[in-house]
Amino acid sequence: MEKKNAWEKYQGANQQEVMEFGEGYKDFLSTCKTERECVSELKAQAEKAGFQDLKQVLAEGRTIRCGDRLYGDNMGKALTLFVIGKEPLVQGMNILGAHIDSPRIDLKPNPLYEDTELALLDTHYYGGVKKYQWVALPLALHGVIVKKDGTMVTVNIGEKEDDPVFGISDLLIHLSQEQMEKNAAKVIEGENLDVLVGSIPKAFTEEEKKEAKDTVKANILQILKEQYQIEEEDFISAEIEVVPAGRARDYGLDRSMIMGYGHDDRVCAYASFMALLEAGTCNRTSVCILTDKEEIGSVGATGMNSRFFEYQVTELLVAMGEYSPVALHRTMENSQMLSSDVSAAYDPLFPSVMEKRNSAYFGKGLVFHKYTGARGKSGSNDANPEYIAKLRRILDEKEVSFQTAELGKVDAGGGGTIAYILAQYNMQVIDCGVPVLNMHAPWEIINKVDLYETKRGYRAFLTEA
């Protein structure tokens, strides 16, 4: 089924809408490279748009009414936003759910060491990565260090023009005969993804030099103490992520695409958030869930498998005087969701793993996946055709460009999202997002018109579904 290129709708002045939306997204993607940074930035934008902290509203005993804008911050790494609709909450919610974590490299709890007068940071990669893609790149350090007295130190090194950057070294081609014979999964081993951070020994007196060991490491610790007032043991209670250094940039001579770190899945998170702001108060309560830990199975207190969202809905029902176990059950079951996650864009350089009739393409708009999973749909949410038909009608009426796809050929691989988790409440759920090239690589690529059409589709879902 041939779909038109969505750029055909945007000629002349109309194209500026797409480009301007892309500029806002580039700023967001360049600034927000960790979950905490995403939550901090979007919470600030939400407060400017009139959203209030749900915990504060509940603590003050205020009644929640139609039109109220509320957010719930889950440990600074996940965020839920609600716009209370005209209908009772038990009639159900329209939910957009995306994740704000991305594949990366994390520091180990005891990371700093010295070898041959080089100081390095020991790491453990996070999520599905091709390890060889992360070497010989400029990298930045983002995160927080929490000291024993509770003081939190924010770390962000490598993004400013005059900042130093870091990196993981690779073996020179001249000596890599044995390395080149390995398969791609073994070319770079996980334990070799250590980050080089220094090479100058600490200055000691002649007497001190007799006892001094690991002098380059000692110099790094001195810098950390002077600039951040932290000791080596503070790494135990740190959360520092190693990410590509640099801003998201226009890609292509026609500037139609964006290259950046973390499109998966911050591109859908941004589109979901902006759609919620634009939609305003609707008949049904509108919700945007921005969750953590999807890349490692949605586990932990800030992942979607946590009950944080269920607890927030419970609190809303209590504050509205509508709570009962049955009311909670009905609220969830009557809700419907777009699991806002990315898709793999068809790459003409790698056609063997794609099935052309059921692939996502750049420029054709947002992508629906009736199911994901792998090898016989294992681990999949499989959306109902009645729900898909409803969404088709809404998007066609709003002239939103959309396409349908699978994640590659049947036996080529596969993947999953948070869709199945919300479907456990018996609500209607389908995956729907932006196609991406280079998915899970340090630098991914999306098409600006797909981002724009996805935002338009999400808004139509909130206002019309």
C-alpha positions in Angstrom: 0.0 0.0 0.0 1.8 3.1 -1.2 1.8 6.1 1.1 2.6 9.7 -0.1 5.6 11.5 1.1 4.4 13.9 3.9 6.8 16.6 2.7 4.4 17.1 -0.3 1.9 18.7 2.2 4.5 21.2 3.3 5.6 23.5 0.5 6.7 27.1 0.7 5.7 28.9 3.9 4.0 25.7 5.3 7.4 24.0 5.4 8.5 26.5 8.0 6.1 25.0 10.6 7.9 21.7 10.3 11.3 23.3 10.5 10.5 25.4 13.5 9.1 22.5 15.4 12.4 20.7 14.6 14.4 23.5 16.1 12.7 23.3 19.4 13.2 19.5 19.4 16.9 19.9 18.6 17.3 22.2 21.6 15.6 19.7 23.9 17.6 16.7 22.6 20.9 18.6 23.0 20.1 19.7 26.5 18.4 16.5 27.9 20.8 13.5 27.6 19.7 11.7 30.8 16.4 10.9 32.4 17.0 13.4 35.1 17.7 16.1 32.6 14.5 15.3 30.7 12.4 15.4 33.8 13.9 18.6 35.0 13.5 20.4 31.7 10.0 19.2 30.9 8.8 19.8 34.5 10.0 23.4 34.2 8.2 23.8 30.9 5.1 22.2 32.3 5.1 24.6 35.3 5.3 27.6 32.9 2.2 26.1 31.1 0.2 26.0 34.4 0.9 22.5 35.6 1.0 22.0 39.4 2.7 19.3 41.5 0.2 16.6 42.3 1.8 15.9 45.7 1.4 19.6 46.7 -2.2 19.7 45.5 -3.0 16.6 47.5 -1.1 17.8 50.6 -3.2 21.0 50.6 -6.4 19.0 50.3 -7.5 20.9 47.2 -10.3 19.5 45.1 -9.3 18.4 41.6 -11.6 19.7 38.8 -12.0 19.7 35.1 -9.2 21.7 33.4 -6.6 21.2 36.2 -3.1 20.5 35.0 -1.1 18.3 37.2 2.3 16.5 37.2 3.7 13.6 39.2 7.5 13.4 39.6 8.8 9.9 40.3 12.2 10.2 41.9 13.4 12.8 39.3 13.6 10.1 36.6 10.1 9.6 35.4 7.2 12.1 34.9 3.5 11.9 34.5 1.3 14.8 33.3 -2.5 15.0 33.6 -4.9 17.4 32.0 -8.3 16.7 33.8 -11.0 16.3 31.2 -14.7 17.1 31.2 -15.8 13.4 31.6 -15.5 11.6 35.0 -12.1 9.9 35.3 -13.8 6.5 35.5 -14.8 6.9 31.8 -11.2 6.4 31.0 -8.1 8.4 30.0 -6.3 9.0 26.7 -2.7 8.2 27.4 0.6 8.9 25.6 3.4 6.8 27.0 7.1 7.2 26.0 10.4 6.4 27.7 13.2 8.9 28.3 16.1 6.6 28.9 18.4 5.7 26.0 21.3 3.3 25.4 24.5 4.6 27.0 27.5 3.7 29.2 27.3 4.0 33.0 30.1 4.3 35.5 30.6 1.5 37.9 30.3 2.2 41.6 34.2 2.1 42.0 35.2 3.5 38.6 38.4 5.4 38.9 41.8 3.6 38.4 45.2 4.1 37.0 47.1 1.9 34.5 50.5 2.8 33.0 50.1 6.4 34.2 46.7 6.9 32.5 43.6 7.5 34.6 40.5 5.7 33.4 36.9 5.2 34.5 35.5 1.7 34.6 32.1 1.3 33.0 29.1 -1.0 32.4 27.0 -0.4 29.2 23.3 0.2 29.5 20.7 -1.2 27.0 21.2 -2.8 23.6 24.3 -1.3 22.0 26.8 -2.3 19.4 29.9 -1.8 21.6 32.3 -1.1 18.7 30.2 2.0 17.9 31.2 3.7 21.1 35.0 3.9 20.7 37.0 6.8 19.2 34.2 9.3 19.8 34.1 12.5 21.9 32.1 11.6 25.0 30.6 13.7 27.8 29.8 12.9 31.5 26.3 13.7 32.7 24.7 12.8 36.0 24.7 13.4 39.8 26.8 12.6 42.8 25.1 12.5 46.2 27.3 12.9 49.2 26.7 11.3 52.6 25.1 14.5 53.9 22.6 14.4 51.1 24.2 17.2 49.1 23.7 16.5 45.4 26.4 17.6 42.9 25.4 17.9 39.3 27.9 16.7 36.7 27.8 17.9 33.1 31.3 17.9 31.4 31.9 17.9 27.7 29.1 19.9 26.2 30.4 23.5 26.4 32.8 24.6 23.7 35.6 25.1 26.2 34.9 21.8 28.1 37.2 18.9 27.9 35.8 15.7 26.3 36.5 12.1 27.1 36.7 8.9 25.0 37.2 5.2 24.7 40.3 4.3 22.8 40.4 1.7 19.9 43.2 -0.4 18.6 45.2 1.1 15.7 44.6 -0.6 12.4 48.3 -1.4 12.1 48.1 -3.9 15.0 44.5 -5.1 14.7 44.8 -8.2 12.6 43.6 -10.5 15.4 40.9 -8.0 16.4 39.6 -7.8 12.8 39.0 -11.5 12.7 36.6 -11.4 15.6 32.8 -11.1 15.0 31.2 -7.7 15.6 30.0 -8.7 19.1 33.5 -9.4 20.3 35.5 -6.7 18.4 35.2 -4.5 21.5 34.5 -6.3 24.8 32.3 -4.8 27.5 35.2 -4.6 30.0 37.2 -2.6 27.4 34.7 0.3 27.3 36.7 2.3 29.9 36.9 6.0 29.6 40.2 7.8 29.5 40.1 10.9 31.7 43.7 12.0 32.5 47.5 11.6 32.2 49.2 14.3 34.3 50.7 13.1 37.6 49.9 15.0 40.8 52.7 17.3 42.0 54.3 15.9 45.1 57.3 17.0 47.2 60.4 14.8 46.9 59.6 13.2 50.3 56.0 12.5 49.3 57.1 10.9 46.0 58.7 8.1 47.9 55.3 6.9 49.1 53.1 8.1 46.3 51.2 5.6 44.1 48.8 6.1 41.2 49.9 9.7 40.9 47.7 10.4 37.8 44.6 9.1 39.6 45.6 11.2 42.6 45.6 14.3 40.3 42.2 13.5 39.0 40.9 13.1 42.5 42.4 16.5 43.4 40.6 18.1 40.5 37.3 16.5 41.5 37.8 17.8 45.1 38.6 21.3 44.0 35.9 21.7 41.4 33.1 19.5 42.8 34.1 19.0 46.5 33.8 15.3 46.2 35.9 12.4 47.4 36.6 9.1 45.7 34.1 7.2 47.9 31.3 9.6 46.7 31.3 7.6 43.5 29.5 4.9 45.4 26.4 7.1 45.6 26.7 8.5 42.1 24.7 8.1 38.9 26.9 9.3 36.0 26.2 8.4 32.4 28.7 8.5 29.5 27.0 9.9 26.4 28.1 11.4 23.1 29.3 15.0 23.4 27.8 17.6 21.2 24.5 19.1 20.0 21.9 17.6 17.8 22.3 18.9 14.2 20.5 19.2 10.9 21.3 16.3 8.7 21.3 16.4 4.9 21.8 19.2 2.3 18.1 20.0 2.5 18.1 20.0 6.3 15.2 17.6 6.3 16.6 15.3 9.0 18.1 15.6 12.5 21.1 13.7 13.8 21.4 13.5 17.6 21.9 11.2 20.6 18.8 9.7 22.2 16.1 9.9 19.5 15.0 6.5 21.0 12.8 7.5 22.7 13.1 11.1 23.5 11.7 12.0 20.0 8.4 10.4 21.0 8.6 11.9 24.5 9.0 15.4 23.1 6.2 14.9 20.6 3.9 13.5 23.3 4.6 16.4 25.7 4.1 19.0 23.1 0.8 17.4 21.9 -0.5 17.4 25.5 0.3 21.1 25.8 -1.4 21.9 22.5 -4.5 19.8 23.1 -5.7 21.7 26.2 -8.7 20.4 28.1 -10.5 17.6 26.3 -13.5 15.5 27.0 -11.4 12.7 28.4 -8.5 13.2 30.8 -5.3 13.5 28.8 -2.1 11.9 30.2 1.5 11.9 29.2 3.7 9.2 30.8 7.5 9.7 30.5 9.1 6.6 32.0 12.6 5.2 32.7 14.4 1.9 32.3 12.6 0.7 29.1 15.9 -0.1 27.5 16.6 -2.8 30.2 13.0 -4.2 30.6 11.1 -1.3 32.3 12.2 -2.6 35.7 12.8 -0.8 39.0 10.9 2.0 40.8 11.1 4.4 37.9 10.3 1.9 35.1 6.9 1.2 33.7 6.6 -2.1 35.6 6.6 -0.1 38.8 3.1 0.8 40.1 3.9 4.5 40.2 1.3 5.4 37.5 -1.4 3.3 39.2 -0.7 5.0 42.5 -1.0 8.4 40.9 -4.4 7.5 39.3 -5.5 6.2 42.7 -4.5 9.6 44.3 -6.5 11.5 41.7 -9.6 9.4 42.3 -9.3 10.0 46.0 -8.9 13.7 45.6 -11.9 13.8 43.2 -14.1 11.8 45.7 -14.5 9.0 43.3 -12.1 6.3 44.7 -13.0 2.7 45.1 -11.2 -0.5 44.0 -13.8 -0.8 41.3 -13.5 2.8 40.2 -9.7 2.3 39.8 -10.3 -0.8 37.8 -12.8 0.9 35.5 -10.6 4.0 35.0 -7.7 1.8 33.8 -9.8 -0.6 31.7 -11.7 2.3 30.0 -8.5 4.1 29.1 -6.7 3.8 25.7 -3.1 4.4 25.0 -0.6 5.1 22.3 2.7 3.5 23.3 4.9 6.3 21.9 8.0 4.5 20.8 10.2 4.6 17.7 10.3 2.3 14.8 13.2 1.2 12.5 13.3 3.2 9.3 13.9 1.3 6.1 17.6 1.5 5.2 18.4 0.9 1.5 21.9 -0.1 2.5 20.6 -3.1 4.5 17.6 -4.4 2.6 18.1 -8.1 3.6 16.6 -7.7 7.1 13.6 -5.6 5.9 10.4 -6.6 4.2 9.5 -3.6 2.0 5.7 -3.9 2.1 5.8 -3.8 5.9 8.6 -1.4 6.7 8.6 2.2 8.0 9.9 4.8 5.7 11.4 8.3 6.2 8.9 11.0 5.2 5.8 8.9 5.4 4.7 10.1 8.8 4.2 8.4 12.2 4.3 4.6 12.3 1.9 2.1 13.9 3.0 -1.3 15.0 0.0 -3.6 15.5 2.5 -5.8 17.3 6.2 -5.9 18.2 8.0 -8.8 19.8 10.2 -11.4 18.1 10.1 -14.9 16.8 6.3 -15.4 16.6 5.4 -12.1 18.3 6.9 -13.3 21.6 6.7 -10.5 24.2 4.3 -8.5 22.1 1.2 -6.4 22.7 -1.1 -7.2 19.7 -3.6 -4.3 19.2 -7.2 -5.0 18.4 -8.5 -4.2 14.9 -11.5 -2.3 16.3 -9.1 0.1 18.0 -6.9 0.5 14.9 -9.9 1.3 12.8 -10.9 4.0 15.2 -7.4 5.6 15.1 -7.4 5.3 11.3 -10.6 7.3 11.1 -9.3 10.0 13.5 -6.0 10.5 11.6 -7.6 10.5 8.2 -10.2 13.1 9.3 -7.3 15.3 10.6 -5.2 14.6 7.5 -2.3 13.2 9.5 0.2 11.2 7.5 0.7 7.7 9.0 2.0 4.3 8.0 2.1 0.8 9.4 5.1 -1.4 9.8 6.8 -4.4 11.5 10.3 -4.3 13.0 12.1 -6.1 10.2 11.6 -9.6 8.7 9.9 -12.2 10.7 13.1 -14.1 11.8 15.5 -11.2 11.6 15.2 -10.1 15.2 12.7 -7.9 17.0 12.1 -5.7 20.0 9.6 -4.6 22.6 8.1 -1.5 24.2 6.0 -0.6 27.3 2.8 -1.4 25.5 2.2 -4.8 27.0 2.5 -3.4 30.5 -0.4 -1.0 30.3 -2.4 -3.6 28.3 -2.3 -5.7 31.5 -5.0 -3.3 32.8 -7.2 -4.5 29.9 -7.0 -1.1 28.1 -6.6 -0.7 24.4 -2.9 -0.1 23.5 -0.9 0.2 20.3 2.6 1.2 19.5 2.9 4.4 17.5 6.0 6.6 16.9 8.7 8.0 14.7 10.9 6.0 12.3 14.7 6.1 13.1 17.9 5.3 11.3 20.9 4.1 13.2 18.7 3.1 16.1 20.7 2.6 19.4 23.9 4.0 17.8 25.5 7.0 19.5 24.2 9.2 16.7 20.7 8.4 15.4 18.7 10.1 12.6 15.1 11.1 12.3 13.1 13.0 9.6 11.6 16.3 10.7 8.3 15.7 8.9 7.8 12.4 10.7 8.4 14.1 14.0 5.9 16.8 13.1 3.2 14.4 11.8 3.7 12.3 15.0 3.0 15.4 17.2 -0.1 16.1 15.1 -1.3 12.5 15.3 -0.8 12.4 19.1 -2.8 15.7 19.4 -5.6 14.3 17.3 -5.7 11.2 19.5 -6.0 13.3 22.7 -8.7 15.6 21.3 -10.8 13.2 19.2 -10.4 9.6 20.6 
